[in-house]
Amino acid sequence: MTDERRRYALIGTGNRGTTMWGRDLLGGWRDSVELVAICDTNRLRAERARTMIGSNAPIYGSVEETLREAKPELVIVCTQDSNHDDIIVAALDAGCDVITEKPMTTTVEKIRRIREAEKRSGKRVDVSFNYRFAPTAARIKALLRSGAIGTLTSVDFHWYLDTRHGADYFRRWHAYVKNSGSLFVHKATHHFDLLNWYIEADPQSVAAFGELRNYGAKGPFRGTRCQGCEHASHCDYYFDVNADPFLEALYEAPSELDGYVRDACVFREDIDIPDTMTATIRYTNDVAVSYSLNTFMPIEGYHLAFNGTKGRIETRQYEKQPWETPKADEILLIKNFGGGVERIAVPHSTGGHFGGDDRMRSMIFHNGDDPLDQRAGSRAGAMSVMTGIAALQSARTGRMVAISELGDIG
């Protein structure tokens, strides 16, 4: 360890903050960072997270106190999406660089606040778009840049969340547009950012549909939460938070302090985000995208294809499928006019998000080269959120929405 380690504060001690930016960051990059503060409005959750992280950093109950007392150089934001902007702006104005979990924020006005604060402070915002760093994604990016399929004309991108992962968004705070901007913003920001990065152009207009077909008021019955629910024995979505020691420790007893439970009923009538989403996106370079997101599937992963003037690139990438345990992903490079098919195997990598988490942390904290432009700043964060905002607006109004009509982001 050296004196050159960056002093960082962790804001938000949910699952992601405690693992990705707490325990795991210190586990692999302790030579580059020193955790000097943990901040959460729920003191018990913060204390338990600190134990899981393996730190003795002081705990603070507010961002202002954290910045004033701990004096970090870097702030990592892992709170509810809708308050990212307040934390990011405060950190930038205090002279800190920022890493924020995706999505960067949830509205155009909040994007503008962040961008303005970044400019006046001279500090940097990184958005944790870890999917860019997955080996398969990087290989596809290199193929596209090499001109392997000529001029890119269209993309087919379809993402599937299974009945475990997909349902989780409807158990938690994400289930309300005011908190998450909907899954068009919270989850699809990952996917829209990948598209923006692959295509190397800005989205121009979006036409979308989004409906609640399975969760919320569409459910066959409802309760408050799974624990103690009279429907537990016959509900397919019953979730026992106490069966997972990590989640039980981080959420169950701490819920007595703030009322936030980890197993809220997925059929609550006030859920207002869609669970079934499609979008058509047109880009400034005339590439057209067909996109979908489904949240109650028997599979977890995605299907992705790029169509060009000289051929096609396609791949299917799954997580934890019971019928297959491949040790590598396969990219198909298919050429026009009898050019044949090249099967490109990309070995699986350790770490979350298809191996992207570790590579992203290494680039940020070990200052790695970035030939594929994988490191994402505030503009990338803004454009992915703008795409999601336009998609939700289109789904609600029934008309195509131009990105330009949403307003200037600075």
N, C-alpha and C positions, 0 to 999 in steps of 0.2 A: 504494500500500500504506500501511496505517496501523498504529498500535500496538494497534488494537483487534482485530487478527486473533487467532483462537483457536488456541492451541498444541495440536496434536493428535499422538497416537502411533498408528501403524498396527501392529496386532498380527496377523501372518499375511500372508505374501507369495505366496500362490497367485495364480491368474488373476484372481479377483475383487478381492482386495486390491490387487494391482499396478495394475490398470486403473481400476476404478470408484472406489476410495477412495485411489488414489495418483496416477497420471498424469492421469486425467481430472478428478479433483477439483481438483488444482493447476492444470490447464489452464483451467478455467472459473471457479473460485471462489478464486483466489489472493488476492483482496482481502479474503477473510473468514477464511482459514485459513493456518497455518504448520505444515508438517510438521517436528516436532522429534525424532522417534524412529521407527525401524523395528525391529520385534521379530520374530524367527523363530528356532526352534531349529536350523534349517539355515542356517548362515552363508553358504554359497555362494549359495543361493537368494536370501537377503536382499540380498547384494551385487549380484546380477544384477537383482533387482527394483529396487533403488535406482537403477541406471543407466537402466533402462527408465522409471522415474518421472521422472528428471531432477532428482534431489535430492542434497544432500550431508549429509542428516540422519545422525546416528550410528546404528549398528546395535547392538542388544542381544540377548542370548541368552535372557533371561528376563523375564517380566512384572514381577517384583519389582524387578529392576534398572532396567527402563524407567521405572517409576513413581518410583523413588527418585532417579535421576540426571537424567532429562529433565523431570520435573515438568510433565506435560501437563495441560491443562484438559479435554481431550476424548480419549477412547480409542475407536478404531474396531476392532471385533472381526471378523476374517475367517479364523478358524481352523476346525478340524474341529468339527462341531456339538456333540459330546459334552463338549468342554472349554470351551464358551462360558461356562458358569456360573462356573467358577473365575476366569476373566479379568474377567468383568463385576463380580462381587462384589469382587474386589481393587481394581478401578478405582473403583467407587463408594465403597468404604471409604477410598480415598486422596483423595476429594474431587473426582473427575472425573465429568463426564457421559459417557454411553456411546451409541454407535451400534453395533448389532450386526447382522450379516448374518442373514438368516432361515435356519433357524428359530432362535428365540431360544435354545432349548435342547432337550433330548430327553426329560426325565422330569418327573413331577410334583414330586418332591423338589427337583430343580434349579430348577424354576419358583419354588417356594416360597423357596428361598435368594435368588434374584435379587430377588423382590418384597420380601422382608424387608430386604435390603441397600439397596434403593432408598428404602424408607420411612425407615430410620434415618439415611441419609446426606443426605436432602433433595435428591439429585441426580436426573437424568433419564435414562431409558433410551428410546432410539428404536429401533424395529425397521424394517429396510429393506424394507418392503412396497411396492416400487416399482410393482407392477401397479395399485395404487390410483390412481396418478398418470397412467397412460396416458390420452390424450384420449378414447378410446372408453369406457373404464371410467368416467371422470368424467361423460361425457354420459349414460350409462345411469343412474348414480347420481342425476343431476339429474332425469331423467325419472321415476324411481321416486318421488322425493321430491315431485314435482309432482302425483302421483296420476294419472298418465296412463293407467294400467291398473287403477285402483281399488285395492281391497285385494289385496295380494300373497298368493297361496295356495300356489304351488309353483314350484320352479326345476329346470331340467334343465341340468346342467353337465358337459361331457365334454371331457377334455383328452387330446391326442394328442402323444406324443413320437416323433420319427422314428428311423430306425435309426442315425443318427449321434448325435444328442443323447441319445436314450434309452439307447443302449448305453454311453455315456460314464459313466453312474452305476454301471455294473457293471464298469468298468475300474478304478475308483478306490475310495477308502475308504468311499464311500457304500454299498457293496455289503453291509455288515454292520450289523445292527440296533444293535449296541453303539456304533457310531460315529455313525449318522445317525437312528436311531429308525425306519428304513425310509423308503421314499418316501411313505408315508402321512404322515410327519412332514416329512422334508427337502424334498420337492418339493410335496406337497399342502398344506403350510402356506401357500403362496402362495394356493392356490385356496380353502382353508377361510377364510382371512382375507378374501378378496374376498366370499365368501358372507356371512360375519358382518357385514361392512361394508355390503353391499347390503341385507341383510335387517333390519339394525339390531335384532338380538336375539341371545341366546346360544343355542348348540346345546344341546339337552336330552338326546338319546339318539341312538345310532349303531348301525346294523346293517350289517355289511360282510363282503365276501369278498375274499381276496387270495391269489393263487397264483403260483408260479414256473413259467411255462409255456414259456419260450423260452431264458433264460440259465441260468447255473449248471450244475447236474448234468443239466439237460434238453438240454444241447448235444450235438452229434454227436461231438465230440472235445474235447480240452482240452490246454492247455499252461500255462506259467508266465506268459509275456508274449508280445506280438506280435513284438517284435524277436528274430530268430533262431528263430522257431517253425517247426517242420517242416510245419505246416498252412497257412502263410501264403499259399501260392499258390491255395488253394481255399477259404479261409475268408471268408465274406461280411462278417465283422466285423473283418477285418484292419485294423489302424490303424498307420500309420507316423508315429510321433511326430517323427522327424527331418525329415519333410517340412514341418513347421510351425516356422519359425525361433523364434517366440515360445515355443512349448511346449518345443521342444528345449533352448533356453537356460535356461528356468525349471525344467525337471524332469530332463533326462537326466543331465548331469554331477552335479547336486546329489543325484541318487538314490544315488550312490556313498557319500554321507555317512550317509544314514538308511535306505536300502533301499526308499524309496517311489518306485515307477515309475508312469508316467502311462499305460502301455499294458498293464496286467495283463489276462490272459485273461478274457473275459466268460463263459467256461464253467467257471470254477473251481468245484470241487465243494462248497467250504465257503461259497459265497454263500448268505445266508439271508434276503434280502428278497424280497417278491413283485415280479413284473414286470407283473402284470395285476390291477387293483384296481377294485372297485365299492363304493359305500356309499350307504345311505339315511339321511338325517339329519333329525331332527325338531327344530324350534326352539321356544323358549318362547312364541312368538306363533303357534304352530300352522302355520307354513310348513313344507312338506315338500320335501326336496331329493333328487334323483336324481343321483349323481355317479359318474364313472369316470375312471380314469387308465390308459392303455395306453402301453407303452414301446418298441414295435418296429413302428411304423406307417410307411406311405409318406408321411404328412403330418405337419406340425408346426404345432400351433395348437389352437384349441378351438371348440366349439359351445356356445352359451349362450342359454337362453330363460327368461323370467319370465312366469308365468301369473297373471292377476289376474281380479277380478270384472268388469272392463270391457274386458279385452283381453289382449294379449300383446306382449312385446318380445323380439326375437330378433336374434342376430348370429352370424356366423362370422368368425373372425380367424385368418389363417394367416401363417406366416413362411416366406419363401424357397421358395415352391412353384414348381416348374419350368414348370407349365402356365399360370401367371397371375402378372402383376406389377401388381396394382391400385395406384393412387395414393391410395386412400382406403378406409376400412372403411365398411360399410353396416349401419346399424341399422334394423330393420323395426319400426315401431309399428303394430300391427294391432288395430283396434277391433272390438268385438262389434256384432252386429245391423246389419251392413252399413255400419259406420262407415268402411270403407275402410282403405287401407294408406298410411302415410307413410314414405317412404324417406329416411332421414337419413344424409347422407354426412359422415364424419369424416375429414379429410385425415390422411395419415400424417405422423408427426413424426420428427425426427432423434433419435438416442440409443437406447440399449438398452431392452429390455422394452417394446416398442411405444411408445417415447417417454417412458416413466415415469421413467427414471433422472435425466435432467436436471431435470425438474420437481420431483422429490423433493429433490434437492440444493439447488435454489433455495429451496424452502420452508424447509428446515432452516437453511441458512446465510445466506439473505437475509431471513429472518423474514417470509415471505409470509403473506397472509391465508389462512384455511383454512375457507371456507364449507361445504365438503363433508366436513369431518372426515377428511381424507386422512392426516394425520400420525399415525402409529401408535405407541403407547406399550407398556409392558410388559404391560398387561392384554390388549391385542389380540394381542401375541405369545403370551401364555399360552393364550388361548382357541383359537387356531388349532392350537397344539401339542396341547392337550387333545383336540381333535377327532380329530387323527391318532392319538394314543395310544389313544383309545377305538376307532377303526376297526381298528387292528392287533389290539387285544385281542379285538374281536368276531370278526375273521377267524380268529384262533387258537382261540377257544373255541366258536364257532358259536352265540353268543347275542347278543342286543342288550345294549349297554353304556350305562348312564346316565352322563352326565358327572359328576353329583354323587357317584357311587360311587368316582371316582378320587381324591378327597381335596380338601381345602381348599388353595387357592393363595395365600391371604392378600390 
